């Protein structure tokens, strides 16, 4: 029997957070949308760290959201529609885009901006300022449970269902944010054609606002990881110079893309 062992990538991840995550898995697995969680525990040696054991679900993974087949995209749409309707207890709620951006800003203040090089820090601050101005105009419907980290690596196309992984950023927010995130998070490119395949035309109005928030999300989490690497809190195999360099290049690419979106919008989406 194959199983999955999940442990933190960085030191200091609390047992209480993993216990809550274990509960989320239980609630979502009841709908066959996530692997079944089998065990939660804490290991104590030199340090104390949490772990969980999950059901292993075999299936197809895609290397890029752009390559998802039409048949699997239809299956994904059906599973996402079900996922967004599931009620999960004890998750954060973001009633407005301002609430969501506030959470990203707090993370940047706590982890990143003060310790970064001037180019990245200043461009990030400029984008945050522009996003604060944009947020009040973003259409927002905060009545759905969203994944919050919907990447191709977190979607398994099993034989009889679509299974999602890693609900660590689960929240009550606007489901358009999940679609926007899937369209922009890939390392070397963006896939805006995902948007018309997963959203009805009426939901695409103002989607550049959701794309901007999704871009700031991946930038924030990447800068947080960079700070954790520099402080020695990430496992050595995940904090090599090559990985650090890739993160910096990724952040700069996404910052440049975000700057273009904020300055020019996404006029080509009208054609989708």
C-alpha atoms as a printed R data frame, in Angstrom:
    type eleno elety resid chain resno       x      y       z
1   ATOM     1    CA   UNK     A     1   0.000  0.000   0.000
2   ATOM     2    CA   UNK     A     2   1.403  3.387  -1.028
3   ATOM     3    CA   UNK     A     3   1.149  6.287   1.428
4   ATOM     4    CA   UNK     A     4   2.258  9.928   1.444
5   ATOM     5    CA   UNK     A     5   4.251 11.375   4.358
6   ATOM     6    CA   UNK     A     6   3.908 15.142   4.664
7   ATOM     7    CA   UNK     A     7   6.395 17.092   6.809
8   ATOM     8    CA   UNK     A     8   7.213 20.829   6.951
9   ATOM     9    CA   UNK     A     9   9.784 22.259   4.560
10  ATOM    10    CA   UNK     A    10  10.893 24.863   7.083
11  ATOM    11    CA   UNK     A    11  11.656 24.823  10.778
12  ATOM    12    CA   UNK     A    12   9.151 26.324  13.146
13  ATOM    13    CA   UNK     A    13   5.984 25.020  11.458
14  ATOM    14    CA   UNK     A    14   3.620 24.496  14.378
15  ATOM    15    CA   UNK     A    15   1.859 21.297  15.348
16  ATOM    16    CA   UNK     A    16  -1.379 23.260  15.790
17  ATOM    17    CA   UNK     A    17  -1.283 24.383  12.158
18  ATOM    18    CA   UNK     A    18  -0.712 20.812  10.978
19  ATOM    19    CA   UNK     A    19  -3.540 19.596  13.225
20  ATOM    20    CA   UNK     A    20  -5.878 22.137  11.628
21  ATOM    21    CA   UNK     A    21  -4.663 21.090   8.167
22  ATOM    22    CA   UNK     A    22  -5.378 17.466   9.074
23  ATOM    23    CA   UNK     A    23  -8.947 18.490   9.936
24  ATOM    24    CA   UNK     A    24  -9.353 20.262   6.602
25  ATOM    25    CA   UNK     A    25  -8.205 17.139   4.771
26  ATOM    26    CA   UNK     A    26 -10.817 15.113   6.672
27  ATOM    27    CA   UNK     A    27 -13.639 17.456   5.723
28  ATOM    28    CA   UNK     A    28 -12.615 17.640   2.055
29  ATOM    29    CA   UNK     A    29 -11.901 13.913   1.716
30  ATOM    30    CA   UNK     A    30 -15.553 13.229   2.568
31  ATOM    31    CA   UNK     A    31 -16.386 14.763  -0.824
32  ATOM    32    CA   UNK     A    32 -13.635 12.719  -2.564
33  ATOM    33    CA   UNK     A    33 -11.904 15.972  -3.522
34  ATOM    34    CA   UNK     A    34  -8.711 15.374  -1.482
35  ATOM    35    CA   UNK     A    35  -6.718 12.341  -0.312
36  ATOM    36    CA   UNK     A    36  -7.932 10.746   2.897
37  ATOM    37    CA   UNK     A    37  -5.768 11.720   5.916
38  ATOM    38    CA   UNK     A    38  -4.726  8.662   7.913
39  ATOM    39    CA   UNK     A    39  -2.570  9.898  10.788
40  ATOM    40    CA   UNK     A    40  -1.340 13.079  12.434
41  ATOM    41    CA   UNK     A    41   1.525 13.168  14.909
42  ATOM    42    CA   UNK     A    42   4.579 14.986  16.235
43  ATOM    43    CA   UNK     A    43   8.133 13.626  16.088
44  ATOM    44    CA   UNK     A    44  10.623 14.704  18.761
45  ATOM    45    CA   UNK     A    45  14.382 14.397  18.291
46  ATOM    46    CA   UNK     A    46  16.658 17.410  18.323
47  ATOM    47    CA   UNK     A    47  13.634 19.492  17.317
48  ATOM    48    CA   UNK     A    48   9.921 18.833  17.494
49  ATOM    49    CA   UNK     A    49   8.054 18.851  14.214
50  ATOM    50    CA   UNK     A    50   4.617 17.686  13.036
51  ATOM    51    CA   UNK     A    51   3.794 15.200  10.307
52  ATOM    52    CA   UNK     A    52   0.784 13.630   8.667
53  ATOM    53    CA   UNK     A    53   0.215 10.507   6.603
54  ATOM    54    CA   UNK     A    54  -2.160 10.643   3.648
55  ATOM    55    CA   UNK     A    55  -3.716  8.240   1.191
56  ATOM    56    CA   UNK     A    56  -1.711  8.019  -2.045
57  ATOM    57    CA   UNK     A    57  -3.900  8.731  -5.097
58  ATOM    58    CA   UNK     A    58  -2.396  7.582  -8.416
59  ATOM    59    CA   UNK     A    59  -3.188  9.644 -11.475
60  ATOM    60    CA   UNK     A    60  -1.999 12.025 -14.160
61  ATOM    61    CA   UNK     A    61  -0.079 15.221 -13.386
62  ATOM    62    CA   UNK     A    62   0.531 17.936 -15.965
63  ATOM    63    CA   UNK     A    63   3.810 19.831 -16.242
64  ATOM    64    CA   UNK     A    64   1.983 23.047 -17.114
65  ATOM    65    CA   UNK     A    65  -1.641 24.211 -16.862
66  ATOM    66    CA   UNK     A    66  -1.369 25.116 -20.568
67  ATOM    67    CA   UNK     A    67  -1.076 21.423 -21.464
68  ATOM    68    CA   UNK     A    68  -4.197 20.159 -19.655
69  ATOM    69    CA   UNK     A    69  -6.306 18.287 -22.209
70  ATOM    70    CA   UNK     A    70  -9.833 19.438 -23.074
71  ATOM    71    CA   UNK     A    71 -11.329 16.329 -21.461
72  ATOM    72    CA   UNK     A    72  -9.392 16.821 -18.234
73  ATOM    73    CA   UNK     A    73 -10.184 20.540 -18.250
74  ATOM    74    CA   UNK     A    74 -13.882 19.665 -18.275
75  ATOM    75    CA   UNK     A    75 -13.327 17.285 -15.356
76  ATOM    76    CA   UNK     A    76 -11.375 19.988 -13.526
77  ATOM    77    CA   UNK     A    77 -14.186 22.494 -14.002
78  ATOM    78    CA   UNK     A    78 -16.702 20.055 -12.540
79  ATOM    79    CA   UNK     A    79 -14.508 19.279  -9.543
80  ATOM    80    CA   UNK     A    80 -13.738 22.939  -8.888
81  ATOM    81    CA   UNK     A    81 -17.448 23.784  -9.025
82  ATOM    82    CA   UNK     A    82 -18.047 21.129  -6.348
83  ATOM    83    CA   UNK     A    83 -15.028 22.230  -4.303
84  ATOM    84    CA   UNK     A    84 -16.102 25.870  -4.225
85  ATOM    85    CA   UNK     A    85 -19.474 24.830  -2.725
86  ATOM    86    CA   UNK     A    86 -18.012 22.743   0.117
87  ATOM    87    CA   UNK     A    87 -18.257 24.249   3.602
88  ATOM    88    CA   UNK     A    88 -15.074 23.807   5.630
89  ATOM    89    CA   UNK     A    89 -14.825 24.932   9.231
90  ATOM    90    CA   UNK     A    90 -12.060 27.038  10.759
91  ATOM    91    CA   UNK     A    91 -10.744 28.682   7.568
92  ATOM    92    CA   UNK     A    92  -9.819 32.359   7.085
93  ATOM    93    CA   UNK     A    93 -12.399 34.601   5.425
94  ATOM    94    CA   UNK     A    94 -11.590 37.502   3.117
95  ATOM    95    CA   UNK     A    95 -14.752 39.526   2.609
96  ATOM    96    CA   UNK     A    96 -13.140 42.059   0.277
97  ATOM    97    CA   UNK     A    97 -10.051 42.367  -1.936
98  ATOM    98    CA   UNK     A    98  -8.739 44.837   0.634
99  ATOM    99    CA   UNK     A    99  -8.909 42.110   3.310
100 ATOM   100    CA   UNK     A   100  -7.008 39.699   1.080
101 ATOM   101    CA   UNK     A   101  -4.328 42.248   0.153
102 ATOM   102    CA   UNK     A   102  -3.983 43.139   3.838
103 ATOM   103    CA   UNK     A   103  -3.037 39.544   4.626
104 ATOM   104    CA   UNK     A   104  -0.354 39.588   1.905
105 ATOM   105    CA   UNK     A   105   0.954 42.928   3.149
106 ATOM   106    CA   UNK     A   106   1.260 41.623   6.709
107 ATOM   107    CA   UNK     A   107   3.231 38.623   5.466
108 ATOM   108    CA   UNK     A   108   5.596 40.884   3.535
109 ATOM   109    CA   UNK     A   109   6.041 43.126   6.567
110 ATOM   110    CA   UNK     A   110   6.731 40.164   8.839
111 ATOM   111    CA   UNK     A   111   9.108 38.233   6.606
112 ATOM   112    CA   UNK     A   112  10.475 39.923   3.596
113 ATOM   113    CA   UNK     A   113  10.643 43.523   2.480
114 ATOM   114    CA   UNK     A   114  13.065 44.826   5.090
115 ATOM   115    CA   UNK     A   115  15.617 42.130   4.213
116 ATOM   116    CA   UNK     A   116  15.503 42.313   0.415
117 ATOM   117    CA   UNK     A   117  17.631 44.041  -2.156
118 ATOM   118    CA   UNK     A   118  16.501 47.528  -3.088
119 ATOM   119    CA   UNK     A   119  15.315 46.676  -6.626
120 ATOM   120    CA   UNK     A   120  12.905 43.912  -5.593
121 ATOM   121    CA   UNK     A   121  11.752 45.727  -2.449
122 ATOM   122    CA   UNK     A   122  10.978 49.002  -4.231
123 ATOM   123    CA   UNK     A   123   9.175 47.340  -7.144
124 ATOM   124    CA   UNK     A   124   7.120 45.271  -4.679
125 ATOM   125    CA   UNK     A   125   6.183 48.386  -2.687
126 ATOM   126    CA   UNK     A   126   5.161 50.205  -5.882
127 ATOM   127    CA   UNK     A   127   2.964 47.283  -6.929
128 ATOM   128    CA   UNK     A   128   1.387 47.089  -3.464
129 ATOM   129    CA   UNK     A   129   0.538 50.794  -3.622
130 ATOM   130    CA   UNK     A   130  -1.071 50.409  -7.058
131 ATOM   131    CA   UNK     A   131  -2.997 47.347  -5.866
132 ATOM   132    CA   UNK     A   132  -4.370 49.256  -2.869
133 ATOM   133    CA   UNK     A   133  -5.790 51.800  -5.300
134 ATOM   134    CA   UNK     A   134  -7.208 49.046  -7.525
135 ATOM   135    CA   UNK     A   135  -8.806 46.881  -4.810
136 ATOM   136    CA   UNK     A   136 -12.006 48.921  -4.248
137 ATOM   137    CA   UNK     A   137 -12.942 48.471  -7.922
138 ATOM   138    CA   UNK     A   138 -12.455 44.674  -8.046
139 ATOM   139    CA   UNK     A   139 -15.724 42.727  -8.233
140 ATOM   140    CA   UNK     A   140 -15.598 40.241  -5.372
141 ATOM   141    CA   UNK     A   141 -17.884 37.447  -4.226
142 ATOM   142    CA   UNK     A   142 -16.651 35.944  -0.940
143 ATOM   143    CA   UNK     A   143 -19.054 33.025  -0.571
144 ATOM   144    CA   UNK     A   144 -16.872 30.102  -1.709
145 ATOM   145    CA   UNK     A   145 -14.169 27.888  -0.267
146 ATOM   146    CA   UNK     A   146 -11.122 28.409  -2.476
147 ATOM   147    CA   UNK     A   147  -7.932 26.375  -2.675
148 ATOM   148    CA   UNK     A   148  -5.618 29.373  -2.534
149 ATOM   149    CA   UNK     A   149  -2.654 27.572  -4.139
150 ATOM   150    CA   UNK     A   150  -4.215 26.026  -7.246
151 ATOM   151    CA   UNK     A   151  -1.234 24.967  -9.351
152 ATOM   152    CA   UNK     A   152  -0.849 22.060 -11.766
153 ATOM   153    CA   UNK     A   153   1.333 20.304  -9.185
154 ATOM   154    CA   UNK     A   154  -1.616 20.270  -6.778
155 ATOM   155    CA   UNK     A   155  -4.088 18.644  -9.191
156 ATOM   156    CA   UNK     A   156  -4.160 14.875  -9.747
157 ATOM   157    CA   UNK     A   157  -6.338 13.545 -12.565
158 ATOM   158    CA   UNK     A   158  -7.178 10.107 -11.196
159 ATOM   159    CA   UNK     A   159  -9.113  7.517 -13.159
160 ATOM   160    CA   UNK     A   160 -12.459  8.197 -11.493
161 ATOM   161    CA   UNK     A   161 -12.071 11.694 -10.003
162 ATOM   162    CA   UNK     A   162  -9.975 14.845  -9.837
163 ATOM   163    CA   UNK     A   163  -8.077 15.132  -6.555
164 ATOM   164    CA   UNK     A   164  -6.528 18.297  -5.142
165 ATOM   165    CA   UNK     A   165  -3.483 18.454  -2.855
166 ATOM   166    CA   UNK     A   166  -2.083 20.804  -0.196
167 ATOM   167    CA   UNK     A   167  -5.039 22.865   1.068
168 ATOM   168    CA   UNK     A   168  -2.713 24.906   3.291
169 ATOM   169    CA   UNK     A   169  -4.049 28.224   1.989
170 ATOM   170    CA   UNK     A   170  -7.727 27.343   2.094
171 ATOM   171    CA   UNK     A   171  -9.958 30.385   2.562
172 ATOM   172    CA   UNK     A   172 -13.433 31.777   2.079
173 ATOM   173    CA   UNK     A   173 -12.970 34.207  -0.812
174 ATOM   174    CA   UNK     A   174 -13.748 34.737  -4.487
175 ATOM   175    CA   UNK     A   175 -13.336 31.562  -6.625
176 ATOM   176    CA   UNK     A   176 -12.173 33.678  -9.569
177 ATOM   177    CA   UNK     A   177  -8.957 34.069  -7.589
178 ATOM   178    CA   UNK     A   178  -8.293 30.309  -7.920
179 ATOM   179    CA   UNK     A   179  -8.656 30.478 -11.711
180 ATOM   180    CA   UNK     A   180  -6.470 33.583 -11.918
181 ATOM   181    CA   UNK     A   181  -3.823 31.886  -9.777
182 ATOM   182    CA   UNK     A   182  -3.784 28.766 -11.961
183 ATOM   183    CA   UNK     A   183  -3.293 30.964 -15.030
184 ATOM   184    CA   UNK     A   184  -0.228 32.861 -13.739
185 ATOM   185    CA   UNK     A   185   1.731 30.763 -11.239
186 ATOM   186    CA   UNK     A   186   3.825 28.623 -13.640
187 ATOM   187    CA   UNK     A   187   7.549 29.330 -13.431
188 ATOM   188    CA   UNK     A   188   8.390 30.310 -16.999
189 ATOM   189    CA   UNK     A   189   5.106 31.485 -18.550
190 ATOM   190    CA   UNK     A   190   1.504 32.477 -18.003
191 ATOM   191    CA   UNK     A   191  -1.547 30.687 -19.424
192 ATOM   192    CA   UNK     A   192  -4.382 33.242 -19.813
193 ATOM   193    CA   UNK     A   193  -6.334 30.826 -22.043
194 ATOM   194    CA   UNK     A   194  -7.124 28.889 -18.832
195 ATOM   195    CA   UNK     A   195  -9.526 31.696 -17.895
196 ATOM   196    CA   UNK     A   196 -12.152 31.236 -20.645
197 ATOM   197    CA   UNK     A   197 -11.977 27.468 -20.193
198 ATOM   198    CA   UNK     A   198 -12.896 27.685 -16.489
199 ATOM   199    CA   UNK     A   199 -14.941 30.877 -16.165
200 ATOM   200    CA   UNK     A   200 -18.184 31.967 -17.869
201 ATOM   201    CA   UNK     A   201 -17.866 35.191 -19.823
202 ATOM   202    CA   UNK     A   202 -19.814 37.200 -17.247
203 ATOM   203    CA   UNK     A   203 -17.250 36.299 -14.575
204 ATOM   204    CA   UNK     A   204 -14.318 37.607 -16.625
205 ATOM   205    CA   UNK     A   205 -15.152 41.280 -16.207
206 ATOM   206    CA   UNK     A   206 -12.379 42.949 -14.267
207 ATOM   207    CA   UNK     A   207 -10.450 39.700 -14.024
208 ATOM   208    CA   UNK     A   208  -7.200 41.659 -14.286
209 ATOM   209    CA   UNK     A   209  -7.814 42.640 -10.656
210 ATOM   210    CA   UNK     A   210  -7.881 38.987  -9.592
211 ATOM   211    CA   UNK     A   211  -4.811 38.293 -11.738
212 ATOM   212    CA   UNK     A   212  -3.025 41.175 -10.011
213 ATOM   213    CA   UNK     A   213  -3.878 39.741  -6.588
214 ATOM   214    CA   UNK     A   214  -2.793 36.258  -7.699
215 ATOM   215    CA   UNK     A   215   0.527 37.644  -8.918
216 ATOM   216    CA   UNK     A   216   1.085 39.450  -5.621
217 ATOM   217    CA   UNK     A   217   0.283 36.173  -3.858
218 ATOM   218    CA   UNK     A   218   3.004 34.180  -5.632
219 ATOM   219    CA   UNK     A   219   5.440 37.078  -5.200
220 ATOM   220    CA   UNK     A   220   4.703 37.259  -1.454
221 ATOM   221    CA   UNK     A   221   5.080 33.534  -0.859
222 ATOM   222    CA   UNK     A   222   8.275 33.410  -2.918
223 ATOM   223    CA   UNK     A   223   9.793 36.297  -0.967
224 ATOM   224    CA   UNK     A   224   8.772 34.606   2.284
225 ATOM   225    CA   UNK     A   225  10.529 31.410   1.168
226 ATOM   226    CA   UNK     A   226  13.597 33.448   0.205
227 ATOM   227    CA   UNK     A   227  13.712 35.012   3.673
228 ATOM   228    CA   UNK     A   228  13.367 31.596   5.335
229 ATOM   229    CA   UNK     A   229  16.233 30.258   3.192
230 ATOM   230    CA   UNK     A   230  18.465 33.183   4.129
231 ATOM   231    CA   UNK     A   231  17.713 32.676   7.823
232 ATOM   232    CA   UNK     A   232  18.621 28.972   7.636
233 ATOM   233    CA   UNK     A   233  15.107 27.721   8.426
234 ATOM   234    CA   UNK     A   234  14.590 25.687   5.237
235 ATOM   235    CA   UNK     A   235  15.888 22.133   4.766
236 ATOM   236    CA   UNK     A   236  19.312 22.185   3.091
237 ATOM   237    CA   UNK     A   237  18.160 20.259   0.018
238 ATOM   238    CA   UNK     A   238  15.536 22.989  -0.577
239 ATOM   239    CA   UNK     A   239  17.849 25.955  -0.028
240 ATOM   240    CA   UNK     A   240  20.731 25.550  -2.478
241 ATOM   241    CA   UNK     A   241  22.183 28.511  -4.386
242 ATOM   242    CA   UNK     A   242  20.467 27.218  -7.523
243 ATOM   243    CA   UNK     A   243  17.049 27.212  -5.844
244 ATOM   244    CA   UNK     A   244  17.651 30.648  -4.353
245 ATOM   245    CA   UNK     A   245  18.601 32.003  -7.783
246 ATOM   246    CA   UNK     A   246  15.496 30.462  -9.359
247 ATOM   247    CA   UNK     A   247  13.291 32.103  -6.739
248 ATOM   248    CA   UNK     A   248  14.831 35.528  -7.392
249 ATOM   249    CA   UNK     A   249  14.386 35.150 -11.159
250 ATOM   250    CA   UNK     A   250  10.809 33.957 -10.625
251 ATOM   251    CA   UNK     A   251   9.974 36.961  -8.431
252 ATOM   252    CA   UNK     A   252  11.441 39.412 -10.945
253 ATOM   253    CA   UNK     A   253   9.460 37.838 -13.817
254 ATOM   254    CA   UNK     A   254   6.223 37.981 -11.846
255 ATOM   255    CA   UNK     A   255   6.900 41.537 -10.650
256 ATOM   256    CA   UNK     A   256   7.442 42.654 -14.246
257 ATOM   257    CA   UNK     A   257   4.246 40.897 -15.326
258 ATOM   258    CA   UNK     A   258   2.310 42.471 -12.448
259 ATOM   259    CA   UNK     A   259   3.651 45.901 -13.334
260 ATOM   260    CA   UNK     A   260   2.444 45.471 -16.933
261 ATOM   261    CA   UNK     A   261  -1.009 44.334 -15.785
262 ATOM   262    CA   UNK     A   262  -1.367 47.264 -13.383
263 ATOM   263    CA   UNK     A   263  -0.218 49.778 -15.995
264 ATOM   264    CA   UNK     A   264  -2.049 48.458 -19.063
265 ATOM   265    CA   UNK     A   265  -4.712 46.016 -17.864
266 ATOM   266    CA   UNK     A   266  -5.446 42.871 -19.832
267 ATOM   267    CA   UNK     A   267  -7.263 44.177 -22.893
268 ATOM   268    CA   UNK     A   268  -6.689 40.903 -24.756
269 ATOM   269    CA   UNK     A   269  -9.060 39.160 -22.330
270 ATOM   270    CA   UNK     A   270 -11.969 40.868 -24.098
271 ATOM   271    CA   UNK     A   271 -11.272 38.570 -27.034
272 ATOM   272    CA   UNK     A   272 -11.420 35.393 -24.943
